[in-house]
Amino acid sequence: MSGFSDQLEEIKSLISSAATKANKSFAYSILLHLQQQSSDCDDSIQMLARSCRSLIRPTVADVRNNDEEIATQALKCLGFMIYHPSIVAEIAADDVKFVLDSLAKLITTTKMKSVCNLGVWCISIQQLSTPLLAAHFHSLLLAIVHAIDNPIGSLSTTFEAIQAVMKLATLLSENMREMSHIWAPPVYRRLLSSDKRERDMSESCLLNTRSTILPPPLNLSKAVVKDLKPRLLTGMHHMLTNGMKVQTIQAWGWFIRLLGSHALKNRQLINQMLKIPEQTFSDHDSQVQIASQVAWEGLIENAECRVHLGAVEKGIVWLS
């Protein structure tokens, strides 16, 4: 293990100093290699854990390096530090705060796609203390939402951000429920994307966070109402026009569920929405019919929304 220890000392020296780009890049490449090779070796992991105390702050400083190569290497090494339980256990609380603050700022300010991707990736894989995460919840959430609708227009960044949403929903479910009107809209809007990859990642996120967002809190339902009038209704009709009936009615089912009991207060809007299943229930394609029945359950499941059987057209119950 002496060779391993010597390499760590050399890495510390290079990373902690004003080394040249070539030397610093070399140090991070060696550190990442040591991290990867140490995953199944307790002795090596313990040595990395002890060295983490002196490595973590200069590494975090380098994630903001203007050189993309240095920044991405530092982020990969940082990701390992905040992921492996044995190393996480050695990170001081002040250092955790420093890491989380730095990642939130980095994600919202960087113009480099790879850096933004890796910054959000760090949040999605971290195994840090939940109470410390809770203390930085708002800044982390805003950074993640920024990454979902990233100005770079990167689908890979959106994917990493949605992974981070699911991670926070697992660790901080109540916090995420309270703030669902902030993060859920940029997720559910992607149900109407023309890109199948976006639709799939959106639905996966909604399924994974279902217990957090359903039944929906009032502020989320209001956000859906606000979105439906100018955007979602138009999007659903556009998808129907383009023959995407299954995808449209699946999205419709989610929107109905996210409206929750608030739907009864917006009967005119709901009646506009009912025009969507009116078209899909009458379709001769069995897949469309099945998807329509599944989506319709979203309205039935809403125990607070008591519909009046005033009129039935093509299998549609209209709100009176």
TIPA-366275 format. One record per residue: x, y, z of N, C-alpha, C in turn; residue number from 1. Coordinates in steps of 0.2 Angstrom, whole numbers, plus 2048, in hexadecimal, padded with zeros to 3 digits. Example, Ala and Ser with C-alpha at 12.3 -4.5 7.8 and 13.67 -1.06 7.14 Angstrom:
<nodes>
 n_xx n_yy n_zz ca_xx ca_yy ca_zz c_xx c_yy c_zz seq
  842  7E4  827   83E   7EA   827  842  7F0  827   1
  840  7F5  823   844   7FB   824  840  800  827   2
</nodes>
This chain:
<nodes>
 n_xx n_yy n_zz ca_xx ca_yy ca_zz c_xx c_yy c_zz seq
  804  7FA  800   800   800   800  804  806  800   1
  80B  806  801   80F   80C   801  80F  80F  7FA   2
  80E  80C  7F5   80E   80F   7EE  807  813  7EE   3
  802  810  7F0   7FB   813   7F0  7FC  81A  7F4   4
  7FF  819  7FA   7FF   81F   7FF  804  825  7FC   5
  809  823  7F8   80D   828   7F5  80A  82B  7F0   6
  806  828  7EC   802   82B   7E6  7FD  830  7E9   7
  7FA  82E  7EF   7F5   833   7F2  7F9  839  7F4   8
  7FE  838  7F7   802   83E   7F9  804  843  7F4   9
  806  840  7EE   808   844   7E8  802  847  7E5  10
  7FC  844  7E5   7F6   847   7E3  7F4  84D  7E7  11
  7F4  84C  7EE   7F3   851   7F3  7F7  857  7F1  12
  7FD  856  7F0   802   85C   7EF  800  85F  7E8  13
  7FF  85C  7E3   7FD   85F   7DD  7F6  862  7DD  14
  7F1  85F  7E0   7EB   862   7E0  7EA  868  7E4  15
  7EE  868  7EA   7EE   86D   7EF  7F2  873  7ED  16
  7F6  873  7E8   7FA   878   7E6  7F8  87B  7DF  17
  7FC  881  7DD   7FB   884   7D7  7FE  880  7D2  18
  7FD  87A  7D1   800   876   7CC  7FE  878  7C5  19
  802  876  7C0   801   877   7B9  7FB  873  7B7  20
  7F7  875  7B2   7F1   871   7AF  7F3  86A  7AE  21
  7F9  869  7AB   7FB   862   7A9  7FC  85E  7B0  22
  7FF  861  7B5   800   85D   7BB  7FA  85C  7BF  23
  7F5  861  7BF   7EF   860   7C3  7EB  85B  7BF  24
  7EB  85B  7B9   7E7   857   7B5  7E9  84F  7B6  25
  7F0  84F  7B6   7F3   848   7B8  7F1  846  7BF  26
  7F1  84A  7C3   7EF   849   7CA  7E8  846  7CB  27
  7E3  849  7C8   7DC   847   7C8  7DB  841  7C4  28
  7DF  840  7BF   7DE   839   7BB  7E1  833  7BF  29
  7E6  835  7C3   7E9   82F   7C7  7E4  82E  7CD  30
  7E1  834  7D0   7DD   833   7D6  7D6  82F  7D4  31
  7D4  831  7CE   7CE   82D   7CB  7CF  826  7CA  32
  7D5  824  7C8   7D7   81E   7C7  7D8  81A  7CD  33
  7DB  81D  7D2   7DB   81A   7D9  7D4  819  7DC  34
  7D0  81E  7DB   7C9   81D   7DE  7C6  817  7DB  35
  7C6  816  7D4   7C3   811   7D1  7C6  80A  7D3  36
  7CC  80A  7D4   7D0   804   7D5  7CE  802  7DD  37
  7CC  806  7E1   7CC   805   7E8  7C5  803  7EA  38
  7C0  803  7E6   7B9   802   7E7  7B8  7FC  7EC  39
  7BC  7F6  7EA   7BB   7F0   7ED  7C1  7EE  7F2  40
  7C5  7F3  7F4   7CA   7F2   7F9  7CA  7F7  7FF  41
  7C8  7F4  804   7C7   7F8   80B  7CD  7FC  80D  42
  7D3  7F9  80C   7D9   7FD   80E  7DA  803  80A  43
  7D9  802  803   7DA   808   7FF  7D4  80D  800  44
  7CE  80B  801   7C9   810   802  7CA  814  809  45
  7CD  810  80E   7CE   814   814  7D3  819  813  46
  7D8  818  80F   7DE   81D   80E  7DB  822  80A  47
  7D6  821  805   7D3   826   801  7CF  82B  806  48
  7CB  827  80B   7C7   82B   80F  7CB  830  814  49
  7D1  82D  816   7D5   832   81A  7D8  838  816  50
  7DA  836  810   7DC   83B   80C  7D7  840  809  51
  7D1  83E  80A   7CB   842   807  7CB  849  80B  52
  7CD  849  812   7CD   84F   816  7D1  854  813  53
  7D6  853  810   7DB   858   80D  7DA  859  806  54
  7D6  854  802   7D5   855   7FB  7CE  858  7F9  55
  7C9  858  7FE   7C3   85A   7FB  7C2  861  7FA  56
  7C5  866  7FE   7C4   86D   7FD  7C8  86F  7F6  57
  7CE  86D  7F5   7D1   86F   7EF  7CE  86C  7E9  58
  7CB  866  7EA   7C7   863   7E4  7C1  867  7E3  59
  7BD  869  7E8   7B7   86D   7E7  7B9  874  7E3  60
  7BF  876  7E5   7C1   87D   7E2  7C2  87C  7DB  61
  7C5  876  7D9   7C6   874   7D2  7C0  873  7CE  62
  7BB  871  7D1   7B5   870   7CD  7B2  877  7C9  63
  7B5  87C  7CC   7B3   883   7C9  7B9  885  7C5  64
  7BD  881  7C3   7C3   883   7BF  7C0  885  7B8  65
  7C3  88A  7B5   7C1   88C   7AE  7C3  887  7A9  66
  7C8  883  7AB   7CA   87E   7A6  7C5  878  7A7  67
  7C2  876  7A1   7BD   871   7A1  7C0  86A  7A3  68
  7C6  869  7A1   7C9   862   7A3  7CA  861  7AA  69
  7CD  867  7AD   7CE   866   7B4  7C7  866  7B8  70
  7C2  86A  7B6   7BC   86A   7BA  7B9  863  7BA  71
  7B8  860  7B4   7B5   85A   7B3  7B9  854  7B7  72
  7BF  854  7B7   7C3   84F   7BB  7C2  850  7C2  73
  7C2  856  7C4   7C1   858   7CB  7BA  855  7CD  74
  7B5  856  7C9   7AE   854   7CB  7AD  84D  7CB  75
  7B0  849  7C7   7B0   842   7C7  7B3  83F  7CD  76
  7B9  842  7CF   7BC   840   7D6  7B8  842  7DC  77
  7B5  848  7DB   7B0   84A   7E1  7AA  846  7E1  78
  7A7  844  7DC   7A2   83F   7DC  7A3  839  7DF  79
  7A9  836  7DE   7AB   830   7E2  7AB  831  7EA  80
  7AE  837  7EB   7AF   839   7F2  7A8  839  7F6  81
  7A3  83C  7F3   79D   83D   7F6  798  837  7F5  82
  79B  832  7F1   796   82C   7F0  798  826  7F5  83
  79F  825  7F5   7A1   81F   7F9  7A0  820  801  84
  79C  81C  804   79A   81D   80B  7A0  81D  810  85
  7A5  81A  80E   7AB   81A   813  7AF  821  812  86
  7AF  824  80D   7B2   82A   80C  7AD  830  80E  87
  7A7  82F  80D   7A2   834   80F  7A2  835  817  88
  7A3  82F  81A   7A3   82F   822  7A9  833  824  89
  7AE  834  820   7B4   838   822  7B3  840  821  90
  7AE  842  81D   7AD   849   81B  7AA  84D  820  91
  7AD  852  822   7AB   856   828  7A5  85A  825  92
  7A0  85C  82A   79A   85F   828  79B  866  825  93
  7A0  86A  827   7A2   870   823  7A4  86F  81C  94
  7A7  869  81B   7AA   867   814  7A4  865  810  95
  79F  862  813   799   860   80F  795  866  80D  96
  794  86B  812   791   871   810  795  875  80A  97
  79B  875  80B   79F   878   805  79E  874  7FF  98
  79E  86E  7FF   79C   86A   7F9  796  86C  7F6  99
  790  86C  7FA   78A   86D   7F7  789  874  7F5 100
  78B  879  7F9   78B   880   7F6  78E  880  7EF 101
  794  87D  7EF   798   87E   7E9  795  87B  7E3 102
  792  875  7E4   78E   871   7DE  788  875  7DC 103
  784  878  7E1   77E   87C   7DF  780  882  7DB 104
  785  886  7DD   788   88B   7D9  78B  88A  7D2 105
  78E  884  7D2   791   882   7CC  78C  880  7C7 106
  787  87D  7C9   782   87A   7C4  77E  880  7C1 107
  77D  885  7C5   779   88B   7C2  77D  890  7BF 108
  784  890  7BF   788   895   7BC  78C  893  7B6 109
  78E  88C  7B6   793   88A   7B1  78F  88A  7AA 110
  793  88B  7A5   791   88B   79E  794  885  79B 111
  797  881  79E   79A   87B   79B  795  875  79D 112
  793  872  797   78E   86C   798  791  866  79C 113
  797  864  79B   79A   85F   79E  79A  860  7A6 114
  79C  866  7A7   79D   868   7AF  796  868  7B2 115
  791  86B  7AE   78A   86B   7B1  787  864  7B2 116
  789  860  7AD   787   858   7AD  789  855  7B4 117
  790  856  7B5   793   853   7BA  791  856  7C1 118
  790  85C  7C1   78E   85F   7C7  787  85C  7CA 119
  783  85B  7C5   77C   859   7C7  77D  851  7C8 120
  781  84E  7C5   783   847   7C6  785  846  7CD 121
  789  84A  7CF   78C   84A   7D6  786  84A  7DB 122
  781  84E  7DA   77B   84E   7DF  777  848  7DE 123
  777  845  7D8   772   83F   7D7  775  839  7DA 124
  77C  839  7DB   77F   833   7DE  782  833  7E5 125
  782  83A  7E8   785   83B   7EE  781  837  7F4 126
  785  835  7F9   782   831   7FF  784  835  805 127
  783  83C  805   784   840   80A  77F  840  80F 128
  780  843  815   77B   843   81B  775  847  819 129
  76F  843  81A   769   846   818  767  84D  81C 130
  769  84E  822   768   854   825  76C  85A  822 131
  772  858  820   776   85D   81D  773  85F  816 132
  770  85A  812   76D   85B   80C  767  860  80D 133
  763  85E  812   75D   862   814  75F  869  815 134
  764  86B  818   766   872   819  768  875  813 135
  76A  872  80D   76B   875   807  766  873  802 136
  760  871  804   75B   86F   7FF  759  874  7FA 137
  758  87A  7FC   755   87F   7F7  75A  880  7F2 138
  760  881  7F4   765   883   7EF  767  87D  7EA 139
  767  877  7ED   768   871   7E9  762  870  7E4 140
  75C  871  7E6   756   870   7E2  756  875  7DC 141
  757  87C  7DE   757   881   7D9  75D  87F  7D3 142
  762  87D  7D6   768   87B   7D1  765  875  7CC 143
  762  870  7CF   75F   86B   7CC  75A  86D  7C6 144
  756  871  7C9   750   874   7C4  754  877  7BE 145
  759  87B  7C0   75C   87F   7BB  75F  87A  7B6 146
  762  874  7B8   765   86F   7B4  760  86C  7B0 147
  75A  86B  7B2   755   867   7AE  753  86B  7A8 148
  752  872  7A9   751   876   7A3  757  87A  7A1 149
  75D  877  7A1   763   87A   7A0  763  87E  79A 150
  766  884  79A   767   889   795  76B  886  78F 151
  76F  881  790   773   87E   78B  76F  879  787 152
  769  877  789   765   873   785  767  86C  785 153
  76B  86A  78A   76E   863   78A  769  85E  78D 154
  767  859  789   763   853   78C  767  84F  791 155
  76D  84E  790   771   84B   795  771  84E  79C 156
  771  855  79C   771   859   7A2  76A  858  7A5 157
  765  858  7A1   75E   857   7A3  75D  850  7A7 158
  760  84B  7A4   760   845   7A6  763  844  7AD 159
  769  847  7AE   76C   847   7B4  768  84B  7BA 160
  765  850  7B8   761   854   7BC  75B  850  7BF 161
  758  84D  7BA   752   849   7BC  754  843  7C1 162
  75A  840  7C0   75D   83B   7C5  75E  83E  7CB 163
  760  845  7CC   761   848   7D2  75A  84A  7D5 164
  755  84B  7D1   74E   84C   7D4  74C  846  7D8 165
  74D  840  7D5   74B   83A   7D8  74F  838  7DE 166
  755  83A  7DE   75A   839   7E4  757  83D  7EA 167
  756  844  7E8   753   848   7EE  74C  846  7F0 168
  748  843  7EC   741   841   7EE  742  83B  7F2 169
  747  837  7F1   748   831   7F5  74A  833  7FC 170
  74F  838  7FD   752   83A   803  74E  83F  807 171
  74B  844  803   747   849   806  740  84A  803 172
  73C  845  804   736   844   801  731  84A  803 173
  731  84C  80A   72D   851   80C  72F  858  809 174
  735  859  809   738   860   806  736  860  7FE 175
  737  85A  7FB   735   85A   7F4  72E  85B  7F2 176
  72A  858  7F7   722   859   7F6  720  860  7F7 177
  723  863  7FC   722   86B   7FD  724  86F  7F7 178
  729  86D  7F4   72C   871   7EE  72A  86E  7E7 179
  725  869  7E7   724   866   7E1  721  86B  7DB 180
  71F  870  7DD   71C   875   7D8  722  878  7D5 181
  728  878  7D7   72E   87A   7D4  732  875  7D0 182
  732  86F  7D2   736   86A   7CE  732  866  7C9 183
  72B  865  7CB   727   860   7C7  725  863  7C0 184
  724  869  7C0   722   86C   7B9  727  86B  7B4 185
  72D  86C  7B5   732   86B   7AF  733  863  7AE 186
  731  85F  7B2   731   858   7B1  72B  856  7AD 187
  725  858  7B0   71F   855   7AC  71E  858  7A6 188
  720  85E  7A4   720   861   79E  723  85D  798 189
  728  859  79A   72C   855   795  728  84F  793 190
  722  84E  796   71E   848   794  71B  84A  78D 191
  71B  850  78B   719   852   785  71E  854  780 192
  724  852  781   72A   853   77D  729  84E  777 193
  72C  851  771   72C   84C   76B  732  847  76B 194
  736  848  770   73C   844   771  73A  83E  776 195
  73A  838  774   738   832   778  73D  832  77E 196
  743  834  77E   748   833   784  745  838  789 197
  743  83E  787   740   843   78C  73A  840  78F 198
  736  83E  78B   72F   83B   78E  731  835  793 199
  735  831  791   737   82B   795  73A  82D  79C 200
  73F  832  79C   742   834   7A2  73D  838  7A7 201
  738  83B  7A3   733   83F   7A7  72E  83A  7AB 202
  72C  835  7A7   727   830   7AA  72B  82C  7AF 203
  731  82A  7AE   735   827   7B3  736  82B  7BA 204
  737  831  7B9   737   835   7BF  731  836  7C3 205
  72B  837  7BF   725   837   7C2  723  831  7C6 206
  724  82B  7C2   723   825   7C6  727  824  7CC 207
  72D  826  7CC   732   825   7D2  730  82A  7D7 208
  72D  82F  7D6   72B   834   7DB  724  834  7DC 209
  720  830  7DA   719   82F   7DA  717  830  7E2 210
  71A  82C  7E6   718   82D   7ED  719  833  7F0 211
  71D  837  7ED   71F   83E   7F0  71A  843  7ED 212
  718  842  7E7   713   848   7E4  70C  846  7E4 213
  70A  840  7E5   703   83E   7E5  701  83C  7EC 214
  6FB  83E  7EE   6F7   843   7EB  6FA  849  7EB 215
  6F9  84E  7E6   6FD   854   7E5  6FC  859  7EA 216
  701  85D  7ED   6FF   862   7F1  6FC  868  7ED 217
  6F9  86C  7F0   6F5   872   7ED  6F9  876  7E8 218
  6FF  878  7EA   704   87C   7E6  706  878  7E0 219
  707  872  7E0   708   86E   7DA  702  86E  7D5 220
  6FC  86D  7D8   6F6   86D   7D4  6F5  874  7D0 221
  6F6  879  7D4   6F6   880   7D1  6FB  881  7CB 222
  701  87E  7CC   706   87F   7C7  704  87B  7C1 223
  700  875  7C2   6FE   871   7BC  6F8  875  7B8 224
  6F4  878  7BC   6EE   87C   7B9  6F1  882  7B5 225
  6F6  885  7B8   6F9   88B   7B4  6FD  889  7AE 226
  700  883  7AE   703   880   7A8  6FE  87D  7A3 227
  6F8  87B  7A5   6F4   877   7A0  6F1  87C  79B 228
  6EF  882  79D   6EC   887   799  6F0  889  793 229
  6F6  88B  794   6FA   88E   78E  6FE  888  78B 230
  700  883  78F   705   87F   78C  703  878  78B 231
  701  875  791   700   86D   790  6FA  86B  78C 232
  6F4  86F  78C   6EF   86D   788  6F1  86E  780 233
  6F4  873  77F   6F6   874   778  6FB  86E  776 234
  700  86C  77B   704   867   779  701  860  778 235
  6FC  85F  77C   6F8   859   77B  6F5  858  775 236
  6F1  85E  773   6EE   85E   76C  6F3  85D  766 237
  6F9  860  767   6FE   860   762  700  859  761 238
  701  855  767   703   84E   767  6FE  84A  764 239
  6F8  84B  765   6F2   847   762  6F2  848  75B 240
  6F3  84E  758   6F3   850   751  6F9  84C  74E 241
  6FE  84B  751   704   847   74E  704  840  750 242
  6FE  83D  752   6FD   836   752  700  833  758 243
  702  837  75D   705   834   763  700  833  769 244
  6FB  82F  768   6F5   82E   76C  6F7  82B  773 245
  6FA  826  773   6FC   823   779  700  827  77D 246
  705  82B  77A   709   82F   77E  705  835  781 247
  700  837  77D   6FC   83D   77F  6F8  83B  785 248
  6F4  835  785   6F0   833   78A  6F4  831  790 249
  6FA  82F  790   6FE   82D   795  700  834  799 250
  702  839  795   703   83F   798  6FD  842  79C 251
  6F7  842  798   6F1   844   79B  6EF  841  7A2 252
  6F1  83A  7A2   6F0   837   7A9  6F4  83A  7AE 253
  6FA  83C  7AD   6FE   83F   7B2  6FC  846  7B4 254
  6F9  84A  7AF   6F7   850   7B0  6F1  850  7B5 255
  6EC  84B  7B3   6E6   84B   7B7  6E8  849  7BE 256
  6ED  844  7BF   6EF   842   7C6  6F2  848  7CA 257
  6F6  84C  7C6   6F9   852   7C9  6F5  858  7CB 258
  6EF  858  7C8   6EA   85D   7C9  6E7  85B  7D0 259
  6E6  855  7D1   6E3   852   7D8  6DC  855  7D9 260
  6DA  856  7DF   6D4   859   7E1  6D2  860  7DF 261
  6D8  863  7DD   6D7   86A   7DA  6D4  86A  7D4 262
  6D3  864  7D0   6D0   864   7CA  6C9  866  7CA 263
  6C5  865  7D0   6BE   867   7D0  6BD  86E  7D0 264
  6C2  872  7D2   6C1   879   7D2  6C3  87C  7CB 265
  6C4  878  7C6   6C6   87A   7C0  6C2  876  7BA 266
  6BC  876  7BB   6B8   871   7B7  6B8  873  7B0 267
  6B8  87A  7AE   6B9   87B   7A7  6BF  879  7A4 268
  6C5  879  7A8   6CB   877   7A5  6CB  86F  7A5 269
  6C8  86C  7A9   6C8   865   7A9  6C4  862  7A3 270
  6BE  866  7A2   6BA   864   79C  6BE  865  795 271
  6C2  86A  795   6C7   86B   790  6CC  865  78F 272
  6CE  863  795   6D2   85D   795  6CF  856  793 273
  6C8  856  794   6C5   850   793  6C4  84F  78B 274
  6C6  854  787   6C5   853   780  6CB  84E  77E 275
  6D0  84E  782   6D6   849   780  6D4  842  780 276
  6D1  83F  786   6CF   838   786  6C9  837  782 277
  6C5  83C  780   6BF   83B   77C  6C2  839  775 278
  6C8  83B  773   6CA   839   76D  6CE  832  76D 279
  6D1  831  773   6D5   82B   773  6D0  825  775 280
  6CB  826  779   6C7   820   77B  6C3  81D  775 281
  6C2  821  770   6BE   81F   76A  6C3  81C  765 282
  6CA  81C  766   6CF   81A   761  6CE  812  761 283
  6CF  80F  75B   6CF   808   75A  6D5  804  75C 284
  6DA  808  75D   6E1   805   75F  6E0  803  766 285
  6E1  7FC  768   6E0   7FA   76E  6E5  7FD  773 286
  6EB  7FE  771   6F0   801   775  6EE  808  778 287
  6EB  80C  773   6E8   812   775  6E3  812  77A 288
  6DE  80D  779   6D9   80C   77D  6DB  80A  784 289
  6E0  805  785   6E2   803   78B  6E6  809  78F 290
  6EA  80D  78B   6ED   813   78E  6E8  818  791 291
  6E2  819  78D   6DD   81D   78F  6DA  81B  795 292
  6D9  814  796   6D6   812   79C  6DA  813  7A2 293
  6E1  812  7A1   6E5   813   7A7  6E6  81A  7A9 294
  6E6  81E  7A4   6E6   826   7A5  6E0  828  7A9 295
  6DA  825  7A7   6D3   827   7A9  6D3  825  7B1 296
  6D7  820  7B3   6D7   81E   7BA  6DA  824  7BE 297
  6DE  828  7BB   6E0   82E   7BF  6DB  833  7C1 298
  6D5  833  7BD   6D0   837   7BF  6CB  834  7C4 299
  6CB  82D  7C3   6C7   829   7C8  6CA  829  7CF 300
  6D1  828  7CF   6D4   828   7D5  6D4  82E  7D9 301
  6D2  833  7D6   6D1   83A   7DA  6CB  83A  7DE 302
  6CB  837  7E4   6C5   836   7E8  6C2  83D  7EA 303
  6C5  843  7EA   6C3   849   7EB  6BF  84C  7E6 304
  6C0  849  7E0   6BD   84C   7DA  6B7  848  7D8 305
  6B1  84A  7DA   6AB   846   7D9  6A8  849  7D2 306
  6A8  845  7CD   6A5   847   7C7  69D  846  7C7 307
  69A  84A  7C3   693   849   7C3  691  846  7BC 308
  68E  840  7BC   68C   83D   7B6  687  840  7B2 309
  689  846  7B0   684   84B   7AC  683  848  7A5 310
  689  847  7A2   688   845   79A  68E  840  799 311
  68D  83C  795   692   837   793  693  837  78B 312
  699  838  789   69A   838   782  6A0  834  780 313
  69F  82F  77C   6A5   82B   77A  6A9  828  780 314
  6A6  827  786   6A9   824   78C  6AC  829  790 315
  6AA  830  78F   6AD   835   793  6A8  838  798 316
  6A9  839  79E   6A5   83C   7A3  6A7  843  7A3 317
  6A2  847  7A2   6A3   84F   7A2  6A2  852  7A9 318
  6A6  856  7AB   6A5   85A   7B1  69F  85F  7B1 319
  69A  85F  7B5   695   864   7B5  695  869  7BA 320
</nodes>
